[in-house]
Amino acid sequence: MTTTIDRPAAIRTALRDLVAERGFHGASMGAVAKHAGVAAGTAYVHYDSKEELVYATYLEVKQQLSVAVLPQVDLDAAPKERFVQLWTAIYRHYREEPARAGFLAQLEASPFAEEASQRLQETGDPLIEQATRPDLVELLADLPMEVIAALTLGVAVRLVAAGISLSGDQLERVAEACWRAVTVG
């Protein structure tokens, strides 16, 4: 029995892992191909450029996040409770595979960030839909959405990327602190 390798997925995973470990400069297409166990040219068969690979990897990481997190949240809960559930589920998801958080932390500080965010908005993101529900938006401080993202999801990403492990009680306290940082009243 022959097993078929999903080469594009292996290439995306290799990029994600290398970027998390070494940054974008340490993740050349050659290094990615080697890490993925494919020939050097294979990455270019599936992705026209490193930039396209970065965006595909970003969209995959965000899609995996939505699939893992949303079932853990009571979407009918009050905004604060829903926020805390989302935040703690996001943190736990990234703790399971910290390379995802490391990749996102690197991406957020890179020239790829703006385009990646635009592509995510174009494809639709269930987590963005949750974050922009009217009952939550009316409670948010008058801050740019990028600042709100940095003070909420960004905190979870950076904690995991830095290797900081939080207990259940600490998780809830940090989530509530993030809530207070972005809401009024």
C-alpha positions as a printed Julia matrix, in Angstrom:
185×3 Matrix{Float64}:
   0.0    0.0    0.0
   1.41   3.35  -1.06
   0.78   6.39   1.05
   0.27   9.62  -0.79
   1.98  12.61   0.73
   0.1   15.89   0.63
   3.09  17.88  -0.59
   1.45  21.33  -0.41
   0.44  20.66   3.22
   3.95  19.39   4.03
   5.42  22.54   2.49
   3.06  24.82   4.46
   3.87  22.97   7.69
   7.6   23.22   6.98
   7.33  26.97   6.38
   5.29  27.43   9.55
   7.79  25.47  11.66
  10.87  27.15  10.18
   9.45  30.66  10.49
   8.48  29.97  14.11
  11.98  28.7   14.84
  14.19  30.93  12.67
  12.08  33.81  11.36
  11.38  34.53   7.71
  15.04  34.99   6.81
  15.79  31.48   8.06
  13.0   29.98   5.98
  14.26  30.11   2.42
  12.34  28.09  -0.14
  15.27  25.65  -0.26
  15.21  25.2    3.52
  11.42  24.79   3.43
  11.63  22.12   0.72
  14.34  20.25   2.62
  12.35  20.42   5.88
   9.24  19.21   4.03
  11.17  16.31   2.52
  10.52  17.36  -1.07
  12.76  18.38  -3.95
  13.78  22.04  -4.03
  11.65  22.84  -7.08
   8.55  21.15  -5.69
   7.67  24.14  -3.52
   7.49  26.29  -6.65
   5.27  23.74  -8.38
   2.64  24.39  -5.7
   3.37  28.04  -4.84
   4.46  30.73  -7.3
   6.56  32.5   -4.67
   7.53  32.51  -1.04
   4.96  35.25  -0.5
   2.13  33.07  -1.84
   3.32  30.23   0.41
   3.32  32.59   3.4
  -0.24  33.71   2.69
  -1.48  30.15   2.13
   0.13  29.08   5.41
  -1.39  32.02   7.26
  -4.88  31.29   5.95
  -4.47  27.63   6.92
  -3.33  28.48  10.46
  -6.3   30.84  10.9
  -8.76  28.31   9.45
  -7.45  25.61  11.79
  -7.89  28.03  14.68
 -11.55  28.69  13.84
 -12.32  25.0   13.42
 -10.7   24.15  16.77
 -11.98  27.08  18.83
 -15.55  27.84  17.83
 -17.05  24.52  19.01
 -15.73  25.33  22.5
 -17.64  28.6   22.73
 -21.25  29.19  23.74
 -22.16  31.59  20.95
 -25.31  32.62  22.85
 -23.4   33.65  25.98
 -23.07  37.26  27.09
 -20.27  39.17  25.3
 -17.76  39.06  28.16
 -18.31  35.36  28.8
 -18.04  34.63  25.07
 -14.84  36.67  24.85
 -13.23  34.83  27.78
 -14.23  31.47  26.28
 -12.77  32.47  22.9
  -9.56  33.84  24.37
  -8.86  30.8   26.55
  -9.71  28.4   23.72
  -7.35  30.28  21.39
  -4.53  30.15  23.94
  -5.05  26.42  24.5
  -5.16  25.72  20.77
  -1.82  27.41  20.25
  -0.3   25.7   23.29
  -1.05  22.34  21.62
   1.23  23.28  18.71
   3.28  26.37  19.59
   4.76  26.65  16.08
   1.41  28.11  15.0
   1.8   30.92  17.52
   5.46  31.39  16.64
   4.57  31.68  12.96
   1.82  34.24  13.69
   4.09  36.26  16.0
   6.72  36.45  13.25
   4.12  37.29  10.59
   2.57  40.08  12.65
   5.97  41.79  12.84
   6.71  41.36   9.14
   5.94  43.12   5.87
   3.51  40.26   5.13
   1.11  41.27   7.91
  -1.11  43.76   6.1
  -1.61  41.65   2.97
  -2.22  38.52   5.05
  -4.89  40.33   7.06
  -6.58  41.59   3.89
  -6.62  38.09   2.39
  -8.16  36.71   5.57
 -10.9   39.33   5.47
 -11.58  38.55   1.81
 -11.94  34.82   2.44
 -14.05  35.34   5.55
 -13.06  34.35   9.05
 -15.55  33.0   11.59
 -13.49  34.44  14.45
 -13.62  37.91  12.92
 -17.38  37.44  12.56
 -17.57  36.68  16.3
 -15.38  39.67  17.16
 -17.59  42.0   15.13
 -20.96  40.92  16.47
 -22.93  44.07  17.36
 -23.42  43.12  21.03
 -19.64  42.96  21.43
 -18.69  45.9   19.2
 -20.89  48.27  21.18
 -18.79  47.49  24.27
 -15.4   48.04  22.64
 -13.28  51.09  23.31
 -12.88  53.51  20.42
  -9.61  51.99  19.18
  -8.44  50.83  15.76
  -9.26  47.16  15.17
  -5.53  46.41  14.85
  -5.0   47.68  18.4
  -7.9   45.62  19.71
  -6.49  42.54  17.96
  -3.03  43.19  19.46
  -4.49  43.55  22.97
  -6.56  40.36  22.68
  -5.57  37.65  20.2
  -2.06  39.1   19.98
  -1.53  38.6   23.71
  -2.44  34.91  23.47
  -0.15  34.44  20.46
   2.8   36.2   22.08
   2.43  34.34  25.39
   2.5   30.98  23.63
   5.29  32.02  21.26
   7.35  33.06  24.29
   6.76  29.67  25.93
   4.71  31.07  28.8
   2.43  28.44  30.25
  -0.63  29.56  32.21
  -2.81  27.56  34.59
  -6.6   27.55  34.21
  -7.05  30.29  36.81
  -4.28  32.41  35.28
  -5.79  31.93  31.83
  -9.11  33.29  32.94
  -7.5   36.26  34.72
  -5.43  37.16  31.63
  -8.48  36.81  29.39
 -10.44  39.12  31.69
  -7.54  41.61  31.73
  -7.59  41.61  27.91
 -11.35  42.2   28.05
 -10.86  45.19  30.35
  -8.12  46.56  28.05
 -10.45  46.78  25.04
 -13.85  47.59  26.51
 -15.39  50.69  28.03
 -17.1   50.84  31.37
